[in-house]
């Protein structure tokens, strides 16, 4: 179904609904709750995942999680994808977090299995290409954890509301929030936000370094999405192998001491040396022209 992404060079690509396959251990397949497309024309290497579960404000239930995992698995195989955007088709909402109504019907054992799968989903969002979350509305609990799993975040200054609010529900963040938030804004601030369950608007989040950019909301309620597209368009012309290796060096380097991190950087740099794109970059500089990177 997503093979069209590899050939998205000429025509605008319509949204394509993704129906999760039924799996006895993960719950039944349901109606499409996400849609996937590649953008048109010069932006055809930008892919989007649109969450569209209006009846539950994009809450992360079994079906939505299944479909996100399937979409990411298929997109991961597509070397044409250079940037991946996450956005919402529900106005005023990015993702309301875990589906607590659904979870209320689970046994304790089922809750543990589901949270493990949710944690696995966030790890899968650690995609080879850069990922950007466009937060035009509420991103609470697991919704913020999803955004934190992305490389970059863009939020509407006033209409985006975000927070790890699990402690207000007798829970704690279980899909990476206790690990990714302190890596993003520091330990003390992360503890304060998690202990209090505080909600922040986009402007407050940017002041803490939680989001990269904020924008004033527009009448259509998708200003953060448009800014995220602009950011993706800035990434798009750069050498894709170098970008991906830079992401690996940063992500892996942050997990170790600086000496080990420097070694990781060296390994990544060595992998980039034999690429055609490196030679193209040098030639373009010498010839005073824009480079034409091909991802080889």
Backbone as a ProteinNet text record, in pm:
[ID]
protein_1_A
[PRIMARY]
XXXXXXXXXXXXXXXXXXXXXXXXXXXXXXXXXXXXXXXXXXXXXXXXXXXXXXXXXXXXXXXXXXXXXXXXXXXXXXXXXXXXXXXXXXXXXXXXXXXXXXXXXXXXXXXXXXXXXXXXXXXXXXXXXXXXXXXXXXXXXXXXXXXXXXXXXXXXXXXXXXXXXXXXXXXXXXXXXXXXXXXXXXXXXXXXXXXXXXXXXXXXXXXXXXXXXXXXXXXXXXXXXXXXXXXXXXXXXXXXXXXXXXXXXXXXXXXXXXXXXXXXXXXXXXXXXXXXXXXXXXXXXXXXXXXXXXXX
[TERTIARY]
82.4	0	86.3	198.2	284.2	391.2	383.6	483.2	476.4	359.2	346.1	442.1	481.1	574	705.4	748.2	877.4	873.7	755	743.2	670.1	660.1	579.8	658.1	664.8	746.5	663.1	544.1	475	345.7	259.8	125.9	109.9	16	-16.3	-66.6	-20.7	-60	-177.3	-288.1	-401	-368.1	-446.9	-434.2	-473	-399.6	-432	-455.7	-574	-606.7	-533.2	-488.3	-418.5	-502.2	-542.7	-622.9	-530.5	-526.4	-438.2	-488.5	-395.6	-431.6	-478.1	-572.7	-621.8	-513.7	-504.1	-405.9	-467.1	-478.2	-550.2	-491.6	-358.7	-297.9	-302.5	-328.5	-324.5	-461.1	-563.1	-695.7	-730.2	-858.4	-902.4	-862.5	-856.2	-838.9	-966.5	-953.2	-1069.1	-1068.2	-1159.6	-1161.1	-1032.7	-995.5	-870.4	-872.2	-769.1	-756.4	-633.9	-556	-448.4	-452.2	-389	-372.5	-227.9	-176.5	-36.3	-26.7	61.6	85.3	225.3	272.1	389.3	339.7	413.1	373.6	402.2	357.7	364.4	487.2	519.3	621.1	756.9	819	954.6	960.6	845.8	841.5	806.1	819.9	770.5	847.5	962.1	1036.1	998.3	899.5	842.5	717.4	712.1	594.6	522.9	393.4	312	229.1	218.8	121.8	20.2	-104.5	-212.5	-297.9	-305.7	-390.4	-531.6	-630.8	-765.9	-867.8	-873.8	-970.6	-1053.4	-1141.4	-1211.9	-1300.7	-1353	-1443.4	-1373.8	-1239.3	-1164.6	-1045.3	-1052.1	-945.1	-807.3	-803.7	-679.1	-615.4	-696.1	-642.9	-580.9	-473.4	-395.2	-458.1	-546.1	-603.9	-536.6	-584.9	-523.5	-517.5	-627.9	-632.6	-536	-537.9	-449.6	-303	-270.1	-132.1	-92	-180.6	-152.8	-122.6	-207.2	-193.2	-68.3	-33.3	90.5	212.6	211.8	324.2	338.9	225.7	231.2	281.6	233.2	276.7	425.6	474.5	616.8	702.2	655.8	731.9	743.6	636.1	638.9	720.7	706.4	782.2	931.5	965.7	1107.1	1179.5	1106.4	1165.7	1178	1121.1	1118	1233.1	1337.6	1455.5	1430.9	1316.4	1284.3	1240.2	1196.6	1146.8	1265.7	1273.2	1382.4	1339.4	1208.9	1154.5	1015.4	981.1	849.6	780.5	660.3	580.7	467.7	441.2	323.1	230.6	104.7	6.6	-128.9	-224.8	-359.3	-460.4	-561.1	-673.5	-791.2	-773.7	-879.3	-845.3	-926.4	-897.2	-892	-789.3	-776	-708.2	-668.9	-609.7	-490.5	-379.8	-272.9	-295.7	-288	-317.7	-346.3	-462.7	-507.5	-444.7	-353.7	-287.5	-348.6	-324.2	-376.1	-528.1	-589.3	-734.9	-769.7	-800.3	-825.7	-957.8	-1054	-1179.9	-1154.1	-1071.8	-1037.1	-954	-861.9	-773.8	-851.3	-958	-1038.7	-1098.3	-1115.1	-1172.8	-1067	-939.4	-830.9	-801.8	-753	-700.9	-564.1	-512.5	-380.5	-274.3	-284.8	-188	-197.8	-320.9	-340	-288.2	-305.5	-251.9	-100.5	-34.4	111	157.1	86.6	122	98.9	-13.5	-43.9	57.6	93.4	190.1	326	361.1	486	482.6	367.9	355.1	358.3	298.2	299.3	442.3	517.9	659	736.4	701.9	765.2	732.2	607.6	569.8	657.4	677.7	759.9	902.8	950.8	1085.7	1090.7	982.2	977.3	975.5	926.3	926	1068.4	1162.2	1304.7	1344.1	1289.4	1293.8	1430.3	1478	1608.7	1616.4	1509.6	1505.7	1454	1478.8	1426.3	1274	1221.6	1077.6	1038.3	921.4	873.5	729.1	698.6	561.7	503.7	388.4	317.1	201.1	217	122.8	34.4	-83.1	-176	-281	-280.8	-379.6	-326.8	-415.6	-380.6	-286.8	-180	-87	-59.8	-139	-135.4	-92.3	-20.7	19.3	93.2	38.1	99.6	110.5	24.8	35.1	162.7	198.4	325.2	441.6	425.8	532	558.5	452.2	470.1	550.4	515.5	588.7	733.3	756.6	893.2	976.7	912.5	985.5	1031.5	971.2	1013.6	1140.4	1212.5	1335.3	1306.3	1202	1171.1	1022.5	988.5	849.7	816.4	700.1	648.6	509.7	480.5	352.8	288.1	155.7	81.3	97.4	126.2	163.5	54.8	-71.3	-179.3	-268	-295.8	-391.1	-328.9	-198.2	-132.9	-122.9	-168.8	-160.3	-97.7	9.8	82.6	123.3	138.2	183	181.3	269.8	266.6	180.2	51.2	-48.3	-83.3	-2.9	-39.2	-58.7	20.4	7.6	-127.3	-195.1	-329.2	-433.6	-393.6	-484.6	-441.2	-350	-302	-201.6	-139.9	-45.9	88.7	184.1	306.8	333.6	410.5	439.1	502.4	448.4	497.3	542.3	541.4	581.3	701.1	792.3	916.7	923.6	814.6	813.7	914.6	933.1	1028.9	1172.8	1196.8	1331.8	1356.6	1259.4	1281.4	1263.8	1171.1	1152.3	1276.4	1339.4	1461.1	1575.3	1581.5	1684.3	1658.2	1532.4	1493.5	1509.7	1463.6	1461.9	1542.3	1603.2	1679.4	1602.7	1675.9	1616.6	1522.7	1566.7	1486.3	1352.8	1355.2	1230	1139.8	1197.4	1117.3	1048.8	1122.4	1061.5	947.2	966.4	861.5	735.4	751.5	635	564.8	641	580.1	517	585.9	530.9	400.2	392	273.7	167.4	203.7	108.8	70.5	158.7	126.7	110.2	18.6	-3.7	60.7	119.7	185.4	123.4	115.7	80.1	207.3	192.4	306.7	416.2	377.3	476.9	555.1	486.4	555.4	648	602.8	685.3	812	801.1	920.2	1019.2	967.5	1055.7	1137.5	1083.8	1154.8	1241	1231.3	1306	1236.1	1108.9	1033	994.3	972.2	943.5	1044.8	1067.8	1166.3	1112.8	985.4	925.8	781.1	735.2	592.5	544.5	417.1	355.8	218.6	172	35.5	-60.5	-169.6	-264.3	-340.6	-376.8	-455.9	-601	-684.7	-827.4	-853.3	-765.8	-784.2	-733.8	-665.4	-615.7	-499.4	-418.7	-307.6	-177.2	-159.6	-39.7	87.9	83.1	202.2	238.9	138.8	166.4	239.7	194	259.4	402.6	425.6	563.9	648.2	588.2	661.7	699.3	611.2	643.8	759.6	759.1	870	1001.5	996.3	1115.9	1162	1067.1	1101	1162.9	1111.9	1165.5	1308.1	1343.2	1481.8	1574.7	1524.3	1605.2	1620	1515.1	1505.4	1625.8	1680.8	1790.8	1924.6	1935.6	2064.2	2093.4	2220.2	2261.6	2193.4	2106.9	2025.4	2105.8	2212.3	2292.9	2363	2416.4	2482.4	2384	2261.2	2158.9	2126.2	2106.3	2071.7	2186.6	2310.4	2424.5	2443.8	2416	2421.1	2320.3	2201.8	2099.7	2146.6	2206.3	2258.2	2365.2	2457.6	2567	2513.9	2413.8	2356.4	2281.1	2190.8	2106.7	2189.3	2283.3	2364.7	2465.4	2517.8	2615.8	2558.8	2429.3	2366.5	2348.3	2363.2	2342.4	2471.1	2585	2714.3	2797.6	2915.6	3006.3	3062.2	3122.6	3163.2	3273.4	3362.4	3468.1	3407.6	3310.8	3242.9	3161.3	3101.1	3025.4	3112.7	3233.1	3326	3362.2	3374.1	3402.2	3285.6	3163.1	3044.8	3042.4	3073.3	3079	3181.5	3296.6	3400.2	3354.3	3282.6	3230.2	3131.2	3041.7	2943.4	3012.6	3112.5	3183.7	3251.6	3312.1	3380.7	3283.1	3159.6	3060.1	3019.8	3032.5	2993	3101.5	3227	3338.6	3323.8	3287.1	3281.9	3155.8	3067.8	2941.3	2959.3	2874	2870	2832.5	2744.6	2699.7	2813.6	2907.4	3021	3103.6	3126.4	3201.9	3124.9	2992.6	2909.2	2915.7	2913.5	2923.1	3053.3	3162.8	3292.7	3296	3241.1	3240.1	3153.6	3038.9	2950.2	3016.3	3087.3	3158.4	3265	3338.3	3445.2	3389.8	3276.2	3217.9	3118.8	3102.4	3014.6	2872.2	2816.2	2678.1	2609.5	2475.8	2407	2434.5	2454.3	2475.2	2346.2	2362.8	2248.8	2269.2	2220.8	2241.6	2139.5	2186.5	2101	2082	2148.7	2132.1	2210.6	2327.6	2413.1	2556.3
-119	0	124.7	120.8	238	240.8	148.5	150.7	280.1	343.4	470.1	575.1	560.8	657.2	658.3	544.4	537.6	599.9	619.7	675.7	809	873.5	995.8	1113.2	1121.6	1224.2	1320.6	1279.7	1358.7	1419.4	1338.8	1384.6	1399	1483.1	1493.6	1359.1	1318	1187.9	1203.7	1133.4	1142.1	1070.6	1101.2	1026.6	882.3	791.2	649.7	595.8	539.7	483.5	353.2	328.4	204	123.7	7	-81.6	-186.3	-188.5	-284.5	-426.7	-518.3	-659.6	-708.4	-799.3	-855.6	-940.6	-930	-1010.6	-1048.3	-1175.7	-1221.9	-1166.1	-1153.3	-1108	-958	-884.9	-739.5	-677.2	-756.3	-702.8	-705.6	-690	-700.5	-578.4	-598.9	-485	-402.6	-274.6	-187.6	-97.3	-0.5	94.4	176.7	231.3	308.5	427	437.6	548.5	633.6	593.3	678.5	677.5	778.4	786.7	824.2	776.6	796.2	848.4	942.8	988.4	1047.1	1053.9	1133.6	1264.2	1371.3	1498.9	1503.1	1608.6	1617.1	1693.5	1674.9	1754.6	1745.2	1860.8	1864.6	1809	1800.8	1751.7	1603.9	1529.5	1391.5	1300.2	1343.8	1261.8	1293.6	1378	1401.6	1314.8	1230.8	1147.1	1198	1175.5	1218.2	1102.1	1095.1	1007.8	1098	1084.5	1164.5	1076.8	1112.9	1040.8	1097.1	1008.7	1054.7	966.1	984.1	911.9	1014.4	1087.1	1198.5	1157.8	1034.9	992.4	982.6	971.4	958.1	1053.6	1161.7	1263.3	1201.4	1105	1036.5	961.7	919.8	842.9	713.4	672.8	557.2	428.1	371.4	241.9	133.4	11.1	-102.3	-83.4	-39.8	-28.4	77.8	195.3	303.5	263.7	198.3	153.8	51.8	-45.4	-144	-76.7	19.1	83.4	170	237.2	315.2	224.4	112.1	18.9	-34.9	-67.3	-120.3	-14.3	108.2	215.4	241.7	244.8	270.3	158	34.5	-78.3	-67.5	-27.1	-14.8	106.1	217	337.1	317.3	237.6	213.7	148.2	73.3	5.9	96.6	215.1	305.8	404.4	382.6	467.7	605.9	624.9	756	855.1	806.2	894.7	960.4	1091.6	1165.2	1239	1267.3	1328.7	1271.3	1245	1191.3	1285.3	1329.4	1418	1340.8	1373.2	1324.1	1442.5	1424.9	1532.2	1472.4	1559.6	1515.5	1565.1	1481.2	1522.2	1568.7	1574.4	1617	1757.1	1853.2	1992	2009.7	2079.5	2109.1	2000.4	1891.1	1777.3	1725.5	1697.2	1617.9	1471.9	1442.6	1307.9	1320.7	1271.3	1287.1	1187.3	1102.9	1007	868.6	786.8	650.1	649.8	551	535.6	471.1	554.4	503.4	427.4	462	386.1	242.5	228.1	94.4	20.7	94.4	30.8	-14.3	56.5	21.9	-117.9	-164.9	-297.5	-408.3	-371.9	-469.8	-524.7	-647.2	-703.3	-643.5	-665.6	-612.7	-667	-794.1	-853.5	-789.3	-764.1	-702.3	-559.3	-488.1	-351.7	-353.1	-446	-454.6	-482.2	-572.5	-605.6	-485.7	-416.8	-302.6	-189.6	-159.9	-52.8	-88.7	-216.9	-260.4	-236.3	-264.4	-238.3	-88.8	-9.3	135.5	188.4	133.4	171	130.7	13.9	-29.8	61.2	112.8	207.4	331.9	385.5	505.7	478.5	359	324.3	314.8	266.4	257.9	395.8	496	632.1	686.1	619.1	650.1	599.7	664.9	628.4	665.2	597.4	634.6	779.1	827.5	966.1	1057.8	1188.6	1282.2	1277	1290.7	1291.2	1422	1472.8	1600.3	1583.7	1628.1	1628.8	1768.6	1776.5	1902.6	1906.3	1984.8	1983.8	2108.2	2091.1	2203.4	2205.5	2105	2099.2	2020.4	1957.5	1888.5	1770.6	1762	1648.9	1612	1520	1488.6	1343.2	1318.8	1182.6	1116.9	1005	933.6	1016.5	1116.5	1205.4	1286.8	1336.5	1407.5	1310.9	1189.2	1089	1057.8	1054.6	1033.6	1148.8	1272	1388.2	1387.7	1348.1	1340.9	1236.5	1133.4	1030.9	1082.6	1192.3	1253.9	1336.2	1362	1440.6	1587	1640.1	1782.2	1799.6	1909.9	1938	2083.7	2103.4	2235.9	2245.2	2358.5	2370.6	2505.4	2505.5	2630.7	2696.6	2826.1	2893.8	2886.3	2901.8	2906.6	2783.3	2726.5	2615.8	2481.1	2469.1	2344.6	2342.8	2234.9	2216	2079.8	2077.7	1951	1929.5	1803	1769.4	1619.2	1574.6	1435	1434.5	1412.1	1432.4	1302.5	1198.5	1067.4	1066.3	1144.5	1141.4	1194.5	1273.4	1320.4	1211.8	1098.5	985.9	862.7	881.7	768.3	683.1	737.5	662.8	733.8	679.4	750	727.7	814.1	793.4	656.8	583.1	447.4	418.8	522.3	501.7	589.7	600.1	671.4	811.4	861.4	999.5	1027.7	931.6	954.9	955.4	905.7	901.3	1011	1035.3	1133	1276.7	1301.9	1439.7	1495	1424.6	1479.6	1493.9	1408.9	1425	1547.7	1590.4	1705	1837.4	1842.7	1971.3	1969.6	1857.3	1848.9	1777.2	1722.3	1636.7	1713.8	1828.4	1900.7	1946.3	2003.7	2049.2	1931	1822.3	1704.4	1650.6	1644	1598.1	1689.8	1819.3	1914.4	1893.2	1877.4	1861.8	1728.8	1622.4	1491.3	1483.7	1536.6	1533	1611.1	1724.6	1811	1778.9	1708.3	1684.6	1812.6	1910.9	2043.6	2041	2124.8	2142.9	2274.1	2272.1	2389.6	2421.7	2552.1	2585.7	2586.9	2609	2601.7	2700	2823.4	2925.3	2887.7	2836.7	2793.9	2676.4	2585.7	2469.8	2511.5	2609	2654.8	2720.7	2794.8	2859.7	2758.4	2639.1	2533.1	2447.1	2469.1	2387	2257.7	2247.5	2125.4	2116.6	2230.4	2233.5	2324.3	2296.9	2373.8	2508.1	2509.3	2630.7	2641.4	2765.5	2790.2	2889.3	2880.3	2968.4	3010	3125.8	3168.3	3081.7	3042.4	2953.4	3027.7	2956.2	3015	2968.4	3017.6	2984.8	2836.5	2773.8	2631.2	2540.9	2598.3	2518.6	2429.2	2464.1	2378.3	2455.6	2563.6	2646.7	2570.9	2488.8	2411.6	2312.4	2255.1	2163	2235.3	2354.6	2427.8	2464.9	2500.8	2531	2404.1	2292	2165.5	2129	2156	2131.3	2218.9	2343.5	2432.4	2378.6	2328.6	2272.5	2148.3	2065.1	1946.7	1987.8	2093.9	2141.5	2193.8	2243	2283.5	2162.9	2053.2	1931	1861.3	1866.6	1785.6	1797.4	1916.5	1925.5	1873	1848.2	1808.4	1661.2	1625.5	1489.2	1389.3	1301.4	1216.4	1117.1	1061.1	967.1	1040	1158.3	1236.5	1276	1312.1	1348.1	1228.8	1112.4	992.7	952.5	960.1	925.8	1028.4	1153.9	1255.4	1228.4	1182	1145.9	1029.9	928.1	814.5	860.2	943.6	989.4	1065.6	1151.4	1227.9	1136	1054.7	970.2	870.2	802.9	704.9	773.4	885.3	956.7	1010.7	1045.6	1097.7	990.5	864.7	754.9	713.6	771.4	726.7	847.4	820.8	930.2	993.3	1112.7	1187.3	1116.8	1046.2	974.5	866.4	792.5	690.8	756.2	871.3	944.1	988.5	1034.1	1073.2	953.2	836.2	714.8	681.7	698.1	674.6	772	898	997	956.4	907.5	863.9	749.5	654.9	542	591.5	683.1	737.1	816	895.2	974.5	883.1	774.7	681.7	618.3	591.8	533.3	630.2	759.5	859.6	886.7	855.8	890.4	831.2	703.7	647	681.2	766.9	792.5	884.7	864.2	953.6	1095.5	1105.8	1237.9	1322.1	1260.1	1337.3	1394.3	1312.5	1359.3	1468.1	1451.1	1552.6	1684.4	1677.2	1799.1	1873.7	1799.8	1862.3	1923.1	1849.9	1899.9	2025.2	2024.6	2140.4	2263.4	2242.6	2354.1	2409.7	2320.7	2362.5	2434.4	2387.1	2442.7	2555	2590	2701.3	2684.1	2566.1	2534.6	2459.9	2455	2376.6	2227.7	2152.6	2008.3	1936.8	1822.3	1737.4	1601.5	1589.7	1466.9	1361.2	1237.6	1128.1	1020.2	1032.3	932.3	806	820.5	704.7	738.3
0	0	0	71.3	79.4	-29.1	-127.4	-234	-312.9	-311.9	-384	-330.7	-203.5	-146.8	-222.1	-274.4	-341.1	-479.1	-534	-668.1	-669.8	-553.7	-544	-601.1	-732.9	-798.2	-880.9	-923.2	-1022.8	-970.5	-913.3	-878.8	-728.8	-688.3	-546.4	-497.4	-381.4	-328.5	-233.2	-256.1	-163.6	-33.9	68.2	192.1	167.5	232.1	222.9	362.9	382.7	513.5	531.6	653.6	684.7	781.8	739.5	825.4	886.2	1018.6	1085.4	1064.8	1050.7	1042.9	1179.5	1179.6	1304.6	1369.8	1500.5	1573.8	1707.3	1732.2	1850.5	1979.1	1986.4	2110.7	2126.5	2017.1	2024.2	2002	1992.7	1970.2	1822.3	1788.5	1650.1	1568.9	1436.4	1347.3	1350.3	1331.8	1334.2	1214.2	1209.5	1098.8	1099.9	985.4	979.2	1075	1155.2	1249.5	1219.6	1119.4	1070.2	918.4	859.6	715.6	687.7	574.5	541.2	399	376.8	240.5	228.2	104.6	71.3	11.2	34.2	-21.8	-171.4	-235.2	-380.6	-426.7	-554.2	-619.9	-554.8	-532.5	-477.2	-335.8	-267.6	-129.6	-121.2	-230.9	-231.3	-137	-87.3	8.6	153.8	172.2	305.7	318.3	420.3	445.8	570.1	573	686.4	739.6	869.5	935.7	1003.6	964.3	1020.4	1110.4	1237.3	1331.8	1321.3	1307.1	1279.7	1352.1	1483	1565	1643.3	1574.7	1638.3	1755.6	1752.4	1859.3	1994.3	1993.8	2118.7	2124.2	2045.9	2048.8	2023.5	1932.1	1895.7	2012.9	2108.2	2221.1	2169.2	2235.5	2191.3	2243.9	2163.5	2193.9	2111.3	2124.6	2055.4	1904.5	1845.6	1699.8	1650.9	1713.7	1671.4	1687.5	1797.2	1818.6	1711.9	1683.2	1579	1446.1	1410.4	1280.4	1272.9	1380.8	1383.3	1368.5	1438.9	1428.9	1286.3	1222.5	1086.7	989.5	1004.3	914.8	929.7	1052.8	1075	1018.2	1031.2	976.8	825.2	760.1	614.4	570.4	639	603.6	625.7	725.5	755.9	636.9	557.2	442.6	320.4	327.5	212	221.2	143	146.4	87.8	20.3	-35.2	72.7	188	293.6	363.9	355.8	419.4	545.5	558	679.2	700.8	827.2	861.4	959.2	922.8	1007.1	1074.4	1199.6	1271.3	1293.7	1254.9	1270.4	1303.8	1329	1365.2	1263.1	1237.3	1155.7	1238.8	1369.8	1461.1	1511.2	1478.6	1513.2	1665.1	1710.8	1853.1	1934	1867.4	1938.9	1859.2	1927.5	1867	1904.5	2032.4	2082.8	2231.4	2272.5	2410.6	2506.6	2457.6	2545.2	2533.7	2633	2631.6	2642.4	2583	2589.5	2723.5	2821.3	2956.4	2965.5	2880.6	2879.6	2834.2	2733.3	2685.9	2790.8	2851.3	2949.7	3073	3106.1	3223.5	3211.6	3086.9	3064.3	3064.8	3079.4	3075.5	3213.8	3216.8	3341.3	3369.1	3489.9	3522.7	3427.6	3392.9	3300.6	3162.9	3117.3	2986.1	2984.5	3095.4	3103.8	3086.5	3155	3145.1	3003.1	2934	2795.8	2704.3	2724.8	2638.7	2657.5	2781.6	2807	2748.3	2752.9	2690.8	2540.7	2477.9	2334.7	2305.6	2392	2375.6	2384.2	2478.2	2490.6	2365.3	2311.6	2187.9	2071	2066.3	1962.2	1967.8	2087.1	2099.9	2054.6	2081.2	2034.6	1882.3	1820.2	1674.6	1610	1682.8	1629.2	1620.7	1687.7	1668.8	1530.5	1430.4	1289.3	1231.6	1126.8	1070.3	1023.1	958.7	911	1021.4	1012.2	1111.6	1120.7	1241.9	1266.9	1333.7	1296.9	1349.8	1395.1	1516.2	1566.6	1548.3	1480.8	1462	1561.2	1665.2	1778.4	1772	1710.4	1697.8	1808.6	1893.2	1999.6	2117.3	2192.1	2315.4	2288	2368.3	2365.4	2510.1	2562.1	2705	2726.5	2834.8	2868.2	2753.2	2704.8	2593.8	2467.5	2452.1	2336.7	2340.3	2457.9	2470.4	2460.4	2512.8	2498.7	2351.3	2270.6	2127.2	2067.6	2104.6	2053.3	2100.9	2225.2	2277.5	2204.5	2152.1	2077.2	1941.5	1893.8	1768.2	1791	1683.8	1693.8	1721.2	1657.6	1665.8	1693.6	1758.3	1792.1	1759	1696.9	1665.2	1726.5	1791.9	1861.9	1835.7	1833.8	1833.2	1970	1970.7	2094.6	2200.9	2161.1	2259.9	2258.2	2139.4	2133.2	2166.8	2156.4	2198.4	2350.2	2411.1	2555.8	2579.3	2655.7	2671.7	2815.3	2851.5	2985.4	3006.9	3095	3141	3266.6	3246.8	3352.5	3425.5	3406	3458.8	3610.4	3684.5	3830.5	3877.4	3791.9	3828	3808.4	3748.8	3725.8	3804.8	3898.4	3977.5	3904.1	3800	3718.2	3715.4	3643	3609.8	3462.2	3397	3255.3	3232.3	3134.3	3112.2	2971.5	2885.3	2746.2	2711.2	2808.1	2782.2	2838.5	2895.4	2943.4	3053	3145.1	3254.5	3204.9	3084.8	3029.5	2926.1	2839.9	2733.2	2781.2	2873.7	2918.9	2987.6	3082.9	3143.3	3043.2	2943.1	2840.4	2754.5	2751.6	2670.6	2745.7	2870.2	2941.3	3071	3106.4	3229.8	3339.5	3433.3	3536.1	3628.5	3679.3	3779.1	3721.3	3602.4	3541.6	3507.2	3459.5	3427.6	3552.6	3662.9	3787.6	3828.8	3818.1	3856.4	3773	3642.3	3555.8	3578.9	3601.6	3624.4	3763.3	3865.4	4001.9	4011.9	3942.1	3952.7	3849.2	3742	3633.4	3561.6	3564.4	3511.4	3359.2	3312.3	3169.4	3124.5	3005.6	2949.5	2814.4	2782.7	2645.6	2560.5	2432.4	2343.1	2377.3	2410.8	2443.1	2568.4	2670	2792.3	2763.9	2679.3	2645.4	2572.5	2483.1	2412.1	2506.8	2604.2	2700.9	2780	2799.4	2871.3	2779.5	2648.2	2553.7	2517.2	2550.9	2522	2374.6	2310.2	2166.7	2098.7	1970.8	1894.7	1848.2	1805.9	1750.1	1793.7	1810.3	1831.5	1726.5	1695.1	1596	1646	1598	1627.7	1547.8	1610.9	1544.4	1435.8	1328.3	1220.5	1229.5	1137.7	1142.4	1117.5	1039.9	1010.8	1122.6	1220.6	1332.5	1298.5	1195.2	1154.6	1132.9	1207.4	1189.5	1225.3	1330	1368.2	1258.4	1194.4	1083.6	971	935.7	826.9	863.9	989.6	1032	1031.6	1068.2	1065	922	827.5	686.9	641.6	683.6	647.9	703.4	824.8	886.5	809.4	770.1	689.6	556.2	497.6	370.5	384.7	503.2	527.9	534.7	588.6	602.4	468.1	387.1	265.4	171.4	145.5	48.3	100.4	229.2	286.1	255.8	264.9	231.5	324.9	273.1	360.8	443.1	387.5	465.4	578.9	550.7	655.2	764.7	724.5	823.5	912.1	851.6	929.4	1022.3	972.6	1057	1167.5	1137.3	1242.6	1352.2	1312.4	1410.8	1497.6	1435.7	1512.2	1610.6	1563.4	1649.4	1770.5	1748.5	1860.2	1955.9	1900.5	1985.5	2066.3	2001.4	2073.2	2164.5	2119.8	2201.2	2331	2329.9	2451.8	2558.7	2520.2	2614.2	2686.4	2646.8	2699.6	2742.4	2799.8	2835.7	2708.6	2721.3	2602.8	2524.4	2592.7	2520.7	2431.9	2485.6	2405	2294.2	2326.1	2225.7	2109.4	2139.5	2033	1945.6	2008.1	1930.6	1838.5	1887.9	1805.1	1688.3	1716.7	1608.7	1503.1	1547.8	1454.7	1366.6	1425	1348.1	1243.2	1283.7	1189.7	1078.8	1114.9	1014.7	913.4	962.8	872.8	774.1	818.4	728	617.6	644.5	544.9	441.1	474	384.9	245.1	228.5	93	14	64.9	-3.9	-123.6	-222.9	-339	-297	-198.4	-155.5	-99	-28.5	23	-92.6	-194.2	-310.7	-385.3	-393.2	-457.7	-381.4	-248.9	-169.3	-192.6	-200.8	-226.8	-367.1	-465.7	-602.9	-615.8	-549.9	-556.4	-494.3	-385.1	-321.7	-415.7	-478.2	-568.7	-691.3	-740.6	-862.7	-835	-706.9	-666.4	-720	-691.3	-730.8	-618.2	-617.5	-516	-535.1	-426.2	-439.8	-477.7	-542.5	-579.2	-513.3	-391.8	-314.6	-355.5	-365.8	-411.2	-305.5	-192.1	-87.5	-111.9	-176.4	-201.4	-161.7
[MASK]
++++++++++++++++++++++++++++++++++++++++++++++++++++++++++++++++++++++++++++++++++++++++++++++++++++++++++++++++++++++++++++++++++++++++++++++++++++++++++++++++++++++++++++++++++++++++++++++++++++++++++++++++++++++++++++++++++++++++++++++++++++++++++++++++++++++++++++++++++++++++++++++++++++++++

